[in-house]
């Protein structure tokens, strides 16, 4: 997720998919779409976002840089391993 468009989100998607190829990534969106269409995201477990966002239900949020650097990968890895 990024602030307004989905360009950064698509870049983030590619980087996350490369680092975690077995992860089921259900979508790429903007914060605006997430806020305006909350029901679309009811089943999301984890949100990786470049901007702060209030999660719906029990979703967890990882704030990431657009470049999805090593620190971002480590944070996501720790979160995913905690959920197993």
Backbone as CSV, one residue per row, in Angstrom:
resi,resn,N_x,N_y,N_z,CA_x,CA_y,CA_z,C_x,C_y,C_z
1,UNK,0.846,-1.170,0.000,0.000,0.000,0.000,0.890,1.231,0.000
2,UNK,0.473,2.231,-0.752,1.154,3.512,-0.728,0.118,4.623,-0.597
3,UNK,0.567,5.856,-0.571,-0.298,6.977,-0.223,-1.448,7.208,-1.194
4,UNK,-1.177,7.358,-2.466,-2.256,7.765,-3.364,-2.450,6.830,-4.549
5,UNK,-1.372,6.493,-5.202,-1.469,5.636,-6.373,-1.044,4.228,-6.050
6,UNK,-0.783,3.438,-7.099,-0.353,2.080,-6.842,1.023,1.778,-7.429
7,UNK,1.664,2.786,-7.997,2.992,2.571,-8.573,3.991,2.059,-7.558
8,UNK,4.079,2.726,-6.423,5.002,2.293,-5.371,4.571,0.948,-4.814
9,UNK,3.268,0.745,-4.704,2.758,-0.531,-4.197,3.155,-1.684,-5.109
10,UNK,3.112,-1.458,-6.422,3.507,-2.516,-7.353,4.990,-2.832,-7.222
11,UNK,5.805,-1.806,-7.042,7.236,-2.021,-6.826,7.448,-2.823,-5.545
12,UNK,6.747,-2.453,-4.500,6.840,-3.160,-3.226,6.391,-4.607,-3.386
13,UNK,5.324,-4.825,-4.135,4.834,-6.180,-4.405,5.936,-7.049,-5.007
14,UNK,6.601,-6.535,-6.024,7.653,-7.296,-6.705,8.769,-7.651,-5.731
15,UNK,9.172,-6.682,-4.919,10.264,-6.925,-3.978,9.858,-7.925,-2.894
16,UNK,8.635,-7.833,-2.398,8.166,-8.777,-1.380,8.031,-10.170,-1.983
17,UNK,7.468,-10.243,-3.188,7.297,-11.542,-3.838,8.649,-12.220,-4.085
18,UNK,9.640,-11.428,-4.432,10.982,-11.979,-4.663,11.588,-12.503,-3.355
19,UNK,11.383,-11.777,-2.266,11.947,-12.176,-0.975,11.155,-13.307,-0.320
20,UNK,9.840,-13.365,-0.587,8.964,-14.363,0.032,8.078,-14.985,-1.049
21,UNK,8.653,-15.814,-1.914,7.893,-16.332,-3.063,6.688,-17.196,-2.678
22,UNK,6.671,-17.775,-1.491,5.552,-18.620,-1.072,4.437,-17.840,-0.391
23,UNK,4.639,-16.560,-0.188,3.649,-15.724,0.480,2.479,-15.444,-0.461
24,UNK,1.262,-15.588,0.044,0.070,-15.317,-0.751,-0.257,-13.829,-0.656
25,UNK,0.168,-13.075,-1.653,-0.093,-11.634,-1.697,-1.416,-11.452,-2.429
26,UNK,-2.409,-10.939,-1.718,-3.751,-10.893,-2.284,-4.057,-9.628,-3.071
27,UNK,-3.229,-8.617,-2.959,-3.521,-7.422,-3.731,-2.542,-6.299,-3.518
28,UNK,-2.683,-5.313,-4.376,-1.905,-4.087,-4.340,-2.922,-2.961,-4.352
29,UNK,-2.775,-2.020,-3.442,-3.781,-0.965,-3.359,-3.179,0.340,-2.874
30,UNK,-3.990,1.369,-2.915,-3.617,2.657,-2.341,-4.288,2.794,-0.979
31,UNK,-3.778,3.677,-0.167,-4.396,3.926,1.129,-5.822,4.445,0.929
32,UNK,-6.019,5.268,-0.078,-7.344,5.819,-0.364,-8.350,4.700,-0.622
33,UNK,-7.973,3.736,-1.459,-8.881,2.626,-1.753,-9.141,1.795,-0.506
34,UNK,-8.114,1.580,0.281,-8.260,0.804,1.521,-9.250,1.476,2.465
35,UNK,-9.153,2.783,2.600,-10.031,3.526,3.503,-11.457,3.605,2.943
36,UNK,-11.588,3.814,1.632,-12.910,3.996,1.024,-13.658,2.694,0.767
37,UNK,-12.946,1.565,0.707,-13.561,0.266,0.417,-13.111,-0.783,1.429
38,UNK,-13.377,-0.557,2.691,-12.832,-1.419,3.734,-13.284,-2.879,3.657
39,UNK,-14.469,-3.146,3.158,-14.962,-4.522,3.113,-14.138,-5.419,2.190
40,UNK,-13.469,-4.827,1.209,-12.625,-5.606,0.295,-11.440,-6.235,1.022
41,UNK,-11.109,-5.707,2.194,-9.880,-6.119,2.868,-10.134,-6.804,4.208
42,UNK,-11.328,-7.339,4.388,-11.680,-7.984,5.656,-10.826,-9.208,5.970
43,UNK,-10.378,-9.939,4.958,-9.651,-11.188,5.187,-8.131,-11.041,5.157
44,UNK,-7.639,-9.820,5.175,-6.201,-9.574,5.114,-5.577,-9.781,6.499
45,UNK,-4.478,-10.525,6.541,-3.771,-10.787,7.801,-2.677,-9.765,8.070
46,UNK,-1.972,-9.374,7.011,-0.825,-8.466,7.137,-0.896,-7.422,6.026
47,UNK,-0.642,-6.188,6.401,-0.560,-5.091,5.433,0.867,-4.578,5.451
48,UNK,1.483,-4.522,4.290,2.802,-3.903,4.154,2.547,-2.570,3.461
49,UNK,2.888,-1.490,4.137,2.543,-0.165,3.646,3.728,0.795,3.763
50,UNK,3.772,1.738,2.835,4.806,2.777,2.909,4.311,3.988,3.687
51,UNK,3.042,3.980,4.064,2.442,5.080,4.832,1.696,4.498,6.029
52,UNK,1.602,5.243,7.126,0.853,4.742,8.279,-0.616,4.488,7.907
53,UNK,-1.138,3.389,8.395,-2.531,3.028,8.115,-3.099,2.318,9.335
54,UNK,-4.363,2.578,9.618,-5.045,1.901,10.717,-5.638,0.617,10.149
55,UNK,-5.222,-0.532,10.673,-5.709,-1.796,10.115,-7.154,-2.081,10.492
56,UNK,-7.807,-2.865,9.667,-9.146,-3.345,9.961,-9.040,-4.678,10.687
57,UNK,-9.983,-4.925,11.538,-10.077,-6.196,12.265,-8.733,-6.518,12.916
58,UNK,-8.219,-7.730,12.669,-7.005,-8.178,13.344,-5.753,-8.090,12.474
59,UNK,-5.824,-7.373,11.375,-4.662,-7.274,10.488,-3.503,-6.578,11.201
60,UNK,-2.310,-7.024,10.880,-1.099,-6.384,11.393,-0.525,-5.519,10.277
61,UNK,0.156,-4.447,10.664,0.729,-3.517,9.682,2.241,-3.481,9.840
62,UNK,2.920,-3.618,8.735,4.371,-3.432,8.660,4.596,-2.156,7.856
63,UNK,5.209,-1.168,8.476,5.565,0.050,7.762,6.911,-0.189,7.091
64,UNK,6.940,-0.030,5.790,8.116,-0.366,4.997,8.564,0.819,4.161
65,UNK,9.827,0.824,3.824,10.304,1.785,2.828,9.858,1.274,1.461
66,UNK,9.786,2.151,0.492,9.390,1.749,-0.864,10.402,0.784,-1.473
67,UNK,11.627,0.836,-0.991,12.679,-0.027,-1.526,12.698,-1.416,-0.888
68,UNK,11.889,-1.625,0.167,11.827,-2.891,0.882,13.247,-3.400,1.161
69,UNK,13.911,-2.666,2.042,15.308,-2.969,2.352,15.425,-4.158,3.313
70,UNK,16.638,-4.449,3.731,16.894,-5.615,4.589,16.150,-5.516,5.926
71,UNK,16.096,-4.323,6.501,15.356,-4.148,7.764,13.876,-4.463,7.566
72,UNK,13.315,-4.030,6.455,11.914,-4.310,6.150,11.697,-5.816,5.993
73,UNK,12.594,-6.476,5.265,12.499,-7.932,5.084,12.567,-8.649,6.424
74,UNK,13.481,-8.201,7.287,13.621,-8.838,8.594,12.373,-8.661,9.449
75,UNK,11.795,-7.456,9.437,10.562,-7.217,10.211,9.423,-8.096,9.718
76,UNK,9.264,-8.183,8.403,8.205,-9.014,7.848,8.466,-10.486,8.141
77,UNK,9.685,-10.905,8.020,10.032,-12.296,8.317,9.708,-12.642,9.770
78,UNK,10.068,-11.760,10.688,9.759,-12.001,12.107,8.254,-12.088,12.337
79,UNK,7.508,-11.197,11.724,6.055,-11.214,11.882,5.459,-12.496,11.314
80,UNK,5.899,-12.910,10.143,5.389,-14.123,9.533,5.751,-15.359,10.344
81,UNK,6.944,-15.381,10.892,7.369,-16.532,11.703,6.616,-16.590,13.018
82,UNK,6.231,-15.451,13.567,5.445,-15.419,14.800,4.046,-15.955,14.584
83,UNK,3.524,-15.836,13.360,2.159,-16.277,13.067,2.074,-17.762,12.791
84,UNK,3.203,-18.417,12.545,3.182,-19.870,12.255,2.842,-20.682,13.472
